[in-house]
Amino acid sequence: MEQTLLNIGFGSSVVAERVVAIISPNSAPMKRLKDDAKEEKRLVDATHGRKTRAIIVMDSNHIVLSYVQSETISQRYVTLKESK
């Protein structure tokens, strides 16, 4: 079974088929989502110490943080889906 990887920045990738949502981290509910995931050890930080610009929700209930803008990641996701 071939998996398509979605580049989320700094050489980090996630399996595109497992992405549920790509969202901006600026609202209070998203900050709460991130804090809850961290507390429950479901948070994956791929920002390399930089500001979080996108939150990626996975079907495994993990939350992935990225430095790349959510719009950029969304466009990469759409491009991957169109190329299939």
GROMACS elastic network, one bead per residue, 0.5 to 0.9 nm:
[ bonds ]
;  ai    aj funct       b0    kb
    3    15     6  0.63964   500
    3    16     6  0.76241   500
    3    17     6  0.75425   500
    4    14     6  0.84249   500
    4    15     6  0.57993   500
    4    16     6  0.56345   500
    4    17     6  0.70912   500
    4    80     6  0.77210   500
    5    13     6  0.57892   500
    5    14     6  0.54897   500
    5    16     6  0.54400   500
    5    17     6  0.83845   500
    5    80     6  0.86534   500
    6    12     6  0.84330   500
    6    13     6  0.51870   500
    6    14     6  0.52583   500
    6    15     6  0.60224   500
    6    16     6  0.52467   500
    6    73     6  0.79546   500
    6    76     6  0.70961   500
    6    77     6  0.65518   500
    6    80     6  0.77170   500
    7    10     6  0.83378   500
    7    11     6  0.70111   500
    7    12     6  0.60310   500
    7    14     6  0.68050   500
    7    16     6  0.89540   500
    7    73     6  0.75293   500
    7    76     6  0.76180   500
    7    77     6  0.87420   500
    8    11     6  0.74616   500
    8    12     6  0.56175   500
    8    13     6  0.53813   500
    8    14     6  0.72139   500
    8    46     6  0.78849   500
    8    65     6  0.88297   500
    8    66     6  0.61965   500
    8    67     6  0.78817   500
    8    68     6  0.64686   500
    8    72     6  0.89216   500
    8    73     6  0.63640   500
    8    76     6  0.88951   500
    9    12     6  0.54705   500
    9    13     6  0.73176   500
    9    46     6  0.76755   500
    9    47     6  0.79073   500
    9    66     6  0.68729   500
    9    67     6  0.68579   500
    9    68     6  0.59858   500
    9    73     6  0.87945   500
   10    13     6  0.87459   500
   10    46     6  0.77672   500
   10    47     6  0.78793   500
   10    48     6  0.77675   500
   10    67     6  0.85259   500
   10    68     6  0.88975   500
   12    46     6  0.67647   500
   12    66     6  0.89535   500
   13    16     6  0.86101   500
   14    17     6  0.87543   500
   14    18     6  0.78381   500
   14    19     6  0.78288   500
   14    58     6  0.88351   500
   14    64     6  0.88019   500
   15    18     6  0.56210   500
   15    19     6  0.70605   500
   15    58     6  0.89940   500
   16    19     6  0.54933   500
   16    77     6  0.69893   500
   16    80     6  0.80588   500
   16    81     6  0.85748   500
   17    20     6  0.82973   500
   17    59     6  0.88751   500
   18    57     6  0.86892   500
   18    58     6  0.55699   500
   18    59     6  0.53445   500
   18    60     6  0.75992   500
   19    22     6  0.76044   500
   19    56     6  0.69380   500
   19    57     6  0.61038   500
   19    59     6  0.62062   500
   20    56     6  0.75565   500
   20    57     6  0.54292   500
   20    58     6  0.52485   500
   20    59     6  0.57935   500
   21    55     6  0.80737   500
   21    56     6  0.57849   500
   21    57     6  0.50862   500
   21    58     6  0.71644   500
   21    74     6  0.89875   500
   22    54     6  0.67345   500
   22    55     6  0.58128   500
   22    57     6  0.64246   500
   22    70     6  0.61756   500
   22    71     6  0.83716   500
   22    73     6  0.74649   500
   22    74     6  0.65536   500
   23    26     6  0.89805   500
   23    30     6  0.81771   500
   23    53     6  0.87398   500
   23    54     6  0.57267   500
   23    55     6  0.51963   500
   23    56     6  0.64017   500
   23    57     6  0.80905   500
   23    70     6  0.59373   500
   23    71     6  0.84696   500
   23    74     6  0.88075   500
   24    27     6  0.76621   500
   24    30     6  0.77217   500
   24    52     6  0.88008   500
   24    53     6  0.63405   500
   24    55     6  0.61256   500
   24    56     6  0.88814   500
   24    69     6  0.78188   500
   24    70     6  0.57807   500
   24    71     6  0.84204   500
   25    28     6  0.82492   500
   25    29     6  0.86604   500
   25    30     6  0.53996   500
   25    31     6  0.64033   500
   25    34     6  0.84680   500
   25    52     6  0.70168   500
   25    53     6  0.62556   500
   25    54     6  0.57794   500
   25    55     6  0.59577   500
   25    65     6  0.88911   500
   25    70     6  0.87266   500
   26    29     6  0.86168   500
   26    30     6  0.67738   500
   26    31     6  0.71526   500
   26    53     6  0.82726   500
   26    54     6  0.89887   500
   27    30     6  0.53928   500
   27    31     6  0.64670   500
   27    32     6  0.88134   500
   28    31     6  0.50817   500
   28    32     6  0.62142   500
   28    33     6  0.86125   500
   29    32     6  0.50018   500
   29    33     6  0.61031   500
   29    34     6  0.86465   500
   30    34     6  0.61728   500
   30    35     6  0.85609   500
   30    55     6  0.79990   500
   31    34     6  0.50952   500
   31    35     6  0.61510   500
   31    36     6  0.85859   500
   32    35     6  0.50042   500
   32    36     6  0.60109   500
   32    37     6  0.84862   500
   33    36     6  0.52189   500
   33    37     6  0.61836   500
   33    38     6  0.86439   500
   33    63     6  0.82511   500
   34    37     6  0.51793   500
   34    38     6  0.61974   500
   34    39     6  0.86925   500
   34    43     6  0.71527   500
   34    55     6  0.80857   500
   34    63     6  0.69683   500
   34    64     6  0.88190   500
   34    65     6  0.84863   500
   35    38     6  0.50896   500
   35    39     6  0.62125   500
   35    40     6  0.86634   500
   35    43     6  0.85559   500
   36    39     6  0.51221   500
   36    40     6  0.62033   500
   36    41     6  0.85322   500
   36    42     6  0.84226   500
   36    43     6  0.86529   500
   37    40     6  0.50940   500
   37    41     6  0.59394   500
   37    43     6  0.51132   500
   37    44     6  0.88584   500
   37    61     6  0.85812   500
   37    62     6  0.71835   500
   37    63     6  0.64753   500
   38    41     6  0.50056   500
   38    42     6  0.59633   500
   38    44     6  0.83166   500
   38    63     6  0.85607   500
   39    42     6  0.77408   500
   39    43     6  0.82753   500
   40    43     6  0.78402   500
   41    44     6  0.84320   500
   41    62     6  0.86145   500
   42    61     6  0.71268   500
   42    63     6  0.61965   500
   42    64     6  0.85394   500
   43    62     6  0.59259   500
   43    64     6  0.59926   500
   43    65     6  0.76487   500
   44    62     6  0.72076   500
   44    63     6  0.60951   500
   44    65     6  0.62427   500
   45    48     6  0.73596   500
   45    49     6  0.84859   500
   45    52     6  0.87342   500
   45    63     6  0.83969   500
   45    64     6  0.58893   500
   45    66     6  0.69081   500
   46    49     6  0.82356   500
   46    52     6  0.88456   500
   46    64     6  0.68566   500
   46    65     6  0.55284   500
   46    66     6  0.52238   500
   46    67     6  0.72653   500
   47    50     6  0.52281   500
   47    51     6  0.68212   500
   47    52     6  0.63235   500
   47    53     6  0.86140   500
   47    65     6  0.62299   500
   47    68     6  0.81298   500
   48    51     6  0.87796   500
   48    66     6  0.85286   500
   48    67     6  0.78545   500
   49    52     6  0.86954   500
   49    67     6  0.87147   500
   50    53     6  0.89209   500
   50    66     6  0.86193   500
   50    67     6  0.62012   500
   51    66     6  0.81964   500
   51    67     6  0.59030   500
   52    55     6  0.75472   500
   52    65     6  0.60823   500
   52    66     6  0.55913   500
   52    68     6  0.78101   500
   52    69     6  0.84689   500
   53    65     6  0.76253   500
   53    66     6  0.60083   500
   53    68     6  0.57972   500
   53    69     6  0.50074   500
   53    70     6  0.63391   500
   54    64     6  0.82741   500
   54    65     6  0.59681   500
   54    66     6  0.51605   500
   54    67     6  0.65144   500
   54    68     6  0.64431   500
   54    69     6  0.56456   500
   54    71     6  0.83945   500
   54    73     6  0.80720   500
   55    63     6  0.67069   500
   55    64     6  0.57840   500
   55    66     6  0.64131   500
   55    70     6  0.73282   500
   56    62     6  0.83637   500
   56    63     6  0.57638   500
   56    65     6  0.63519   500
   56    66     6  0.77009   500
   56    70     6  0.84325   500
   57    60     6  0.84070   500
   57    61     6  0.67933   500
   57    62     6  0.62386   500
   57    64     6  0.64750   500
   58    61     6  0.54844   500
   58    62     6  0.53474   500
   58    63     6  0.62919   500
   58    64     6  0.76179   500
   59    62     6  0.72360   500
   60    63     6  0.87859   500
   66    69     6  0.76886   500
   66    70     6  0.82545   500
   67    70     6  0.87404   500
   68    71     6  0.84465   500
   68    72     6  0.67503   500
   68    73     6  0.68602   500
   69    72     6  0.52957   500
   69    73     6  0.65119   500
   69    74     6  0.86805   500
   70    73     6  0.51587   500
   70    74     6  0.60200   500
   70    75     6  0.85681   500
   71    74     6  0.50249   500
   71    75     6  0.61502   500
   71    76     6  0.86655   500
   72    75     6  0.51348   500
   72    76     6  0.62876   500
   72    77     6  0.86403   500
   73    76     6  0.50375   500
   73    77     6  0.61506   500
   73    78     6  0.86928   500
   74    78     6  0.62259   500
   74    79     6  0.85991   500
   75    78     6  0.51034   500
   75    79     6  0.61407   500
   75    80     6  0.86148   500
   76    79     6  0.50738   500
   76    80     6  0.62081   500
   76    81     6  0.87099   500
   77    80     6  0.51432   500
   77    81     6  0.62826   500
   77    82     6  0.86829   500
   78    81     6  0.51067   500
   78    82     6  0.61226   500
   78    83     6  0.86255   500
   79    82     6  0.51590   500
   79    83     6  0.62111   500
   79    84     6  0.89752   500
   80    83     6  0.52674   500
   80    84     6  0.67405   500
   81    84     6  0.55565   500
